[in-house]
């Protein structure tokens, strides 16, 4: 298993947009994203904080993406 690079919510948000996700709504610092095929997830965008490994893995599962696919987009 490859180690995940630490990433901010803003960088992850941009990578997911490149993967075809679009922001449906924003509630506070939480961005709700959905793909045209129905996949959806929530990305918290807190300034100066990185996404932890557990939440990062959850976002990958929600988006049905492999670590390598997302790392190419980051």
C-alpha positions as CSV (number, residue, x, y, z in Angstrom):
1,X,0.0,0.0,0.0
2,X,1.4,3.4,-1.0
3,X,1.6,6.2,1.6
4,X,-0.9,9.0,1.0
5,X,0.6,12.4,0.7
6,X,-0.9,15.0,3.0
7,X,-3.1,17.3,1.1
8,X,-5.2,20.4,2.0
9,X,-8.9,20.5,1.4
10,X,-8.5,23.1,-1.3
11,X,-6.0,21.0,-3.3
12,X,-8.2,17.9,-2.9
13,X,-11.2,20.0,-4.1
14,X,-9.3,21.1,-7.2
15,X,-8.2,17.5,-8.0
16,X,-11.7,16.1,-7.6
17,X,-13.0,18.9,-10.0
18,X,-10.5,17.6,-12.6
19,X,-11.9,14.1,-12.0
20,X,-15.3,15.3,-13.1
21,X,-16.9,16.2,-9.7
22,X,-18.7,19.5,-9.3
23,X,-19.6,21.4,-6.2
24,X,-23.3,21.1,-5.4
25,X,-23.4,23.3,-2.4
26,X,-21.2,24.7,0.4
27,X,-22.3,24.6,4.0
28,X,-19.8,26.5,6.1
29,X,-16.4,25.0,5.2
30,X,-17.8,21.7,3.9
31,X,-18.1,21.4,0.1
32,X,-20.6,18.8,-1.2
33,X,-19.4,17.4,-4.5
34,X,-21.2,15.1,-6.9
35,X,-20.2,13.4,-10.2
36,X,-22.5,13.1,-13.1
37,X,-22.8,9.3,-12.5
38,X,-24.0,9.8,-9.0
39,X,-20.9,9.4,-6.9
40,X,-20.8,12.0,-4.1
41,X,-18.6,13.1,-1.2
42,X,-17.9,15.9,1.2
43,X,-14.6,17.8,1.5
44,X,-13.9,20.1,4.4
45,X,-11.8,23.1,3.4
46,X,-10.2,24.5,6.5
47,X,-7.3,26.9,5.9
48,X,-4.0,25.7,7.1
49,X,-5.2,22.1,7.9
50,X,-4.5,18.9,6.0
51,X,-6.9,16.1,5.4
52,X,-6.2,13.2,7.8
53,X,-5.5,9.7,6.5
54,X,-8.9,8.3,7.6
55,X,-10.9,11.0,6.0
56,X,-8.8,10.9,2.9
57,X,-9.5,7.1,2.6
58,X,-13.2,7.8,3.1
59,X,-13.3,10.4,0.3
60,X,-11.5,7.9,-2.0
61,X,-14.1,5.2,-1.2
62,X,-17.0,7.7,-1.8
63,X,-15.5,8.8,-5.1
64,X,-14.6,5.2,-6.1
65,X,-11.0,6.3,-7.0
66,X,-7.7,4.6,-6.5
67,X,-4.9,6.4,-4.6
68,X,-2.8,6.4,-7.7
69,X,-5.5,8.1,-9.7
70,X,-6.0,10.8,-7.2
71,X,-2.3,11.4,-6.7
72,X,-1.9,12.0,-10.4
73,X,-4.5,14.7,-10.1
74,X,-2.9,16.4,-7.1
